[in-house]
Amino acid sequence: MEVDYRLNFKLSGHSGAIISLSVRHDGKFLASGGSDGTKVWELSGRRAVSVPASPDLRGATTSLLWIKREDDIGEALVIGTHAGYVAGWREETSGMTFTEMWARQLSEPMEITGLAFDAPTNRLGVCHRGGVLQVYTLSAAMVLHEVFSFKIQNCVPRAIGFGSMNGDQRELLLFGLYCGKAYSLNGRHNFDSQQGLEYWIDHVSQDKAAESNGVLCIDDPSSGINLYRLTERELVKSFPMKKTARIRNVAIGDGCSSIVSGSDCGVVYIHDRRSGKLVAELKIEGADWVQTVAAGNVGGVPYIFAAQSRETTVNDILVYHKQPNRRRFLQRVGETFFRLFWAVMAVAGLAFFYQHANITLVDRVVERVLTVV
């Protein structure tokens, strides 16, 4: 394979299926959620940090999203649950503890299926399986205020995302699970268009790297992964995958250069975004279903996170990091040696010049003294 990812370490502590993973944008924390609630991991120390208890009445954690206001230096974690609750956690100044800022249940509560945040407008979008879409604003004090709530008939929302600006409003995109349609919401209650993607949408990945390029990644269990350009609503590229009836999450990683996909055969697949070529396969030992994947940068190095999805046992999160390309690595070593060689030569030249300049100066002084005498 062309790209080399190596298993770096494992994070252990979840009991039951892991449903959602989300990496903080600075690579400091990984959030994971599943049937036993939500955990936050400090990646440099490879350990779980202190978090609020997950009440049983909220159900399993189904969606996770790190958000950051443009006027705030910190990031908050938004959590969606099976019972229709949405909660916000924030990191304490100590850095090893998270506290809950707010928690509320959506109207006509059902499983939260999608979360999205738009930093310029400080709006948080939430959708659930019952077809309800709710939009909130997040104040500077991280207080949640509802803007509007809207129910879409005959649609099971699978994911939402913020699109392009339309006047002073940001377009809100909603993707249906079974209907294969993408809905565009402009303003408070105006669905201006229904863009038929003609695919069974399973999981949508739209991270910071993708947003800057206007790229949206959608998984179709019947065929594979499809890449769309948000502005033109057009299919850019398809990545064929084995047909499956199980959930298969996707992620956009390595500076938007790779597409990462889980599977129901214990393998994480990595495709090159531009060529569409399969460049790596990560085989998960003892796993037949890798439902959840995530991608991010930790210390400037691309990382991939894959979670086992067994229902009734302890599941690990496997953490992979990208190895430098051998040819590129040797090239960098050669360039470094070349620069070091010329630096040594320059220092040697200066030393030679300084030494001989001093000898010449001494000779002149002695000659003048002898002349005076």
C-alpha positions in Angstrom: 0.0 0.0 0.0 1.1 3.6 -0.7 0.3 5.1 2.7 1.7 3.6 5.9 -0.4 3.9 9.0 0.9 2.2 12.1 -1.0 1.2 15.3 0.2 3.6 18.0 -1.9 2.7 21.0 -5.3 1.5 22.2 -7.8 3.3 24.4 -9.8 0.9 26.6 -12.7 1.5 28.8 -16.0 1.3 26.8 -18.4 -1.5 27.4 -20.7 -2.2 24.5 -20.8 -0.7 21.0 -18.9 2.6 20.4 -21.2 4.7 18.1 -19.5 8.0 17.7 -16.0 9.5 17.8 -14.9 13.1 17.5 -11.4 14.6 17.6 -10.9 18.1 18.9 -9.5 20.5 16.3 -6.2 21.0 18.2 -5.7 17.3 18.6 -5.7 17.4 22.4 -8.8 15.4 23.1 -10.8 12.6 21.6 -14.5 12.2 22.5 -16.1 8.8 22.3 -19.7 7.8 22.9 -21.8 4.6 22.8 -24.2 2.5 24.8 -22.3 3.3 28.1 -22.3 7.1 27.6 -19.6 9.5 26.8 -15.8 9.5 27.5 -13.1 12.1 26.8 -9.5 11.0 26.3 -6.4 13.1 26.6 -4.3 11.8 23.7 -0.8 12.8 24.8 -1.3 11.0 28.1 -3.4 8.2 26.6 -5.9 8.4 29.4 -9.5 9.2 30.2 -10.2 12.5 31.9 -12.9 13.3 34.4 -16.3 13.9 32.9 -19.9 14.3 34.2 -21.9 11.1 34.7 -24.2 10.1 31.8 -27.7 9.6 33.3 -29.4 6.4 32.2 -32.5 8.3 31.1 -30.6 10.1 28.3 -29.8 6.8 26.7 -26.7 5.9 24.6 -24.5 8.6 23.1 -25.3 8.8 19.3 -23.6 12.0 18.2 -20.6 14.1 19.2 -19.3 17.4 18.0 -16.5 19.8 19.1 -17.5 23.5 18.7 -15.7 26.8 19.1 -17.1 30.3 19.0 -14.9 32.8 17.0 -14.5 35.0 20.1 -13.6 32.1 22.4 -10.3 30.5 23.0 -11.7 27.2 24.2 -13.8 24.5 22.6 -16.9 22.8 23.9 -18.2 19.3 23.4 -21.8 18.9 22.2 -23.4 15.5 22.9 -26.6 14.0 21.3 -28.3 10.9 22.8 -30.7 8.2 21.9 -33.5 9.7 24.1 -33.3 13.0 22.3 -31.1 15.0 24.8 -28.5 17.4 23.7 -25.9 18.5 26.2 -22.8 20.8 26.3 -19.6 20.1 28.2 -16.7 22.4 28.7 -13.1 21.9 29.8 -12.1 23.3 33.1 -8.9 25.4 33.5 -7.1 22.4 34.9 -7.4 20.7 31.6 -8.2 17.3 33.0 -11.9 17.8 34.0 -15.0 18.6 32.0 -18.2 20.0 33.4 -21.7 20.2 32.0 -23.0 23.6 31.0 -26.5 22.7 29.8 -28.7 19.8 28.8 -32.1 19.8 27.3 -34.4 17.4 25.5 -35.7 18.2 22.0 -39.4 18.3 21.2 -41.0 15.0 20.3 -37.8 13.4 21.6 -36.1 10.6 19.6 -32.5 9.6 18.7 -30.3 12.5 17.9 -28.9 11.8 14.4 -27.0 14.9 13.5 -25.2 17.9 15.0 -23.6 20.9 13.2 -22.2 24.3 14.2 -21.6 27.5 12.3 -19.0 29.6 14.1 -19.6 33.0 12.3 -23.3 33.0 13.3 -22.8 30.9 16.5 -25.7 28.6 15.5 -26.0 25.0 16.5 -28.2 22.7 14.4 -29.7 19.5 15.8 -31.8 16.9 14.1 -33.4 13.7 15.4 -34.9 10.5 13.9 -38.5 11.8 14.2 -37.9 14.5 11.6 -37.5 17.4 13.9 -34.8 20.1 13.2 -33.9 22.6 15.9 -31.6 25.5 15.7 -30.0 27.3 18.6 -27.7 30.3 19.2 -24.8 29.9 21.6 -24.0 33.1 23.6 -20.6 34.2 24.8 -21.4 32.7 28.2 -22.1 29.4 26.4 -25.8 29.6 27.1 -28.1 28.0 24.6 -31.1 29.9 23.1 -33.6 28.3 20.8 -34.0 30.1 17.4 -36.6 27.9 15.8 -37.9 24.3 15.6 -39.2 22.7 12.4 -40.6 19.3 11.5 -40.0 17.7 8.1 -42.7 15.4 7.0 -41.9 11.9 5.6 -38.1 12.3 6.3 -35.8 10.6 8.7 -32.8 13.0 9.0 -29.4 11.4 9.1 -27.2 14.4 9.2 -27.1 18.2 8.9 -24.5 20.7 7.9 -24.2 24.4 7.3 -23.6 25.4 3.6 -23.1 28.7 1.8 -24.3 32.2 2.8 -27.6 33.3 1.3 -27.8 37.1 2.1 -27.3 37.4 5.8 -28.4 33.9 6.5 -26.3 30.7 6.4 -27.9 27.9 4.4 -28.7 24.8 6.5 -28.5 21.4 4.7 -30.4 18.4 6.0 -29.9 14.9 4.6 -32.6 12.2 4.6 -31.7 8.6 5.5 -34.2 6.6 3.3 -35.4 9.2 0.8 -31.9 10.0 -0.5 -32.6 13.7 -0.6 -30.7 16.8 0.7 -33.0 19.6 1.9 -31.8 23.2 1.8 -33.3 25.5 4.5 -33.0 29.2 4.0 -34.2 31.5 6.7 -36.4 30.3 9.5 -38.9 28.0 7.9 -38.3 28.1 4.1 -37.2 25.0 2.3 -36.3 26.5 -1.1 -35.2 23.3 -2.7 -35.0 19.6 -2.3 -31.8 18.3 -3.9 -32.3 14.6 -4.8 -29.0 12.9 -4.4 -30.6 9.5 -5.3 -28.5 7.7 -2.7 -29.3 6.0 0.6 -27.4 8.4 2.9 -25.8 6.6 5.8 -23.2 9.0 7.3 -22.0 12.4 6.4 -18.5 13.7 7.2 -17.9 17.4 7.0 -14.9 18.5 9.1 -12.9 21.7 9.2 -10.6 20.7 6.4 -13.5 19.7 4.2 -15.4 22.9 4.9 -12.6 25.1 3.5 -12.8 23.2 0.2 -16.6 23.0 0.2 -16.5 19.1 0.2 -19.1 16.8 1.6 -18.6 13.0 2.0 -21.6 10.7 2.0 -21.6 7.0 2.4 -24.1 4.9 0.4 -24.2 1.3 1.9 -25.4 -0.1 -1.5 -22.5 1.1 -3.5 -19.8 3.1 -1.7 -18.6 6.5 -0.7 -19.6 9.6 -2.7 -17.9 13.0 -2.6 -20.0 16.1 -3.3 -19.1 19.8 -3.8 -21.5 21.8 -1.6 -21.7 24.9 -3.7 -22.6 23.2 -7.0 -24.4 20.2 -5.5 -22.6 18.0 -7.9 -21.0 14.6 -7.5 -17.2 14.9 -7.6 -16.0 11.4 -7.2 -17.2 7.9 -6.1 -15.2 5.4 -4.1 -16.6 1.8 -4.7 -17.0 -0.2 -1.6 -18.5 -3.6 -0.7 -22.3 -3.5 -0.3 -23.4 -3.7 3.3 -26.5 -3.4 5.4 -24.7 -2.2 8.4 -23.7 1.4 9.4 -20.4 2.4 8.0 -19.0 5.7 9.1 -16.7 7.8 7.0 -14.2 10.6 7.8 -12.1 13.1 5.9 -8.5 13.2 7.0 -4.9 14.2 6.4 -5.7 17.8 5.4 -8.7 16.7 3.2 -6.4 14.5 1.1 -7.9 11.1 2.2 -11.2 9.4 2.8 -11.4 7.0 5.7 -14.2 4.4 5.9 -15.2 1.7 8.4 -16.6 -1.7 7.3 -18.4 -4.8 8.5 -15.4 -7.0 7.7 -12.9 -5.7 10.3 -11.0 -3.4 8.0 -10.6 0.4 7.8 -10.2 1.6 4.2 -8.2 4.7 3.2 -8.7 6.2 -0.2 -6.8 9.1 -1.9 -9.4 11.9 -2.3 -8.1 13.1 -5.7 -7.3 9.8 -7.5 -9.9 7.6 -5.8 -7.3 4.9 -5.3 -7.3 2.7 -2.3 -4.0 3.5 -0.6 -4.2 1.7 2.7 -6.1 -1.0 4.7 -6.0 -1.2 8.4 -7.1 -4.6 9.7 -8.6 -4.7 13.1 -7.8 -7.9 14.9 -10.7 -9.7 16.4 -13.3 -7.3 14.9 -15.9 -8.0 12.2 -17.6 -4.6 12.4 -15.8 -1.3 12.6 -18.8 1.0 12.7 -17.1 4.2 13.8 -14.0 6.1 12.5 -12.6 9.5 12.9 -9.5 11.4 11.6 -7.5 14.4 12.9 -4.1 15.8 13.4 -2.2 15.4 16.7 1.0 17.4 16.9 0.9 18.0 13.2 0.8 14.2 12.4 -2.3 12.7 10.7 -4.1 10.2 13.0 -6.9 7.8 12.4 -9.2 6.5 15.2 -11.2 3.3 14.7 -13.7 1.8 17.2 -14.8 -1.8 17.6 -18.6 -2.2 17.5 -19.3 -5.4 19.4 -22.5 -5.1 21.4 -21.9 -7.1 24.5 -18.2 -6.9 25.3 -15.5 -4.4 26.1 -14.5 -2.5 23.0 -11.2 -0.6 22.3 -10.5 2.5 20.3 -7.5 1.8 18.1 -5.3 4.8 17.4 -3.1 4.9 14.2 -0.6 7.5 13.1 0.8 8.1 9.6 4.4 7.1 9.0 6.5 9.4 6.8 6.8 8.3 3.2 10.2 6.4 2.9 11.2 8.2 -0.3 10.3 11.6 1.1 12.0 10.7 4.4 15.3 9.8 2.6 15.0 13.0 0.5 14.6 15.1 3.7 17.6 13.3 5.3 19.7 14.1 2.2 18.6 17.7 2.2 19.4 18.0 5.9 22.8 16.5 5.5 23.6 18.8 2.5 22.6 21.9 4.5 24.7 20.6 7.5 27.7 20.0 5.3 27.7 23.5 3.8 27.2 25.0 7.3 30.3 23.1 8.6 32.2 24.3 5.5 31.2 27.9 6.1 32.2 27.7 9.8 35.6 26.1 8.8 36.2 28.9 6.2 35.5 31.6 8.7 37.8 30.0 11.3 40.6 29.7 8.7 40.2 33.3 7.6 40.1 34.5 11.3 43.2 32.5 12.1 45.3 33.8 9.2 44.0 37.3 9.6 45.3 37.3 13.2 48.7 35.9 12.2 49.1 38.7 9.6 48.2 41.3 12.1 50.8 40.0 14.6 53.5 40.0 11.9 52.8 43.6 11.1 52.9 44.7 14.7 56.3 42.9 15.3 57.7 44.5 12.1 56.7 48.0 13.2 58.2 47.5 16.7 61.5 46.3 15.2 61.5 49.3 12.9 61.1 51.8 15.8 63.8 50.1 17.8 
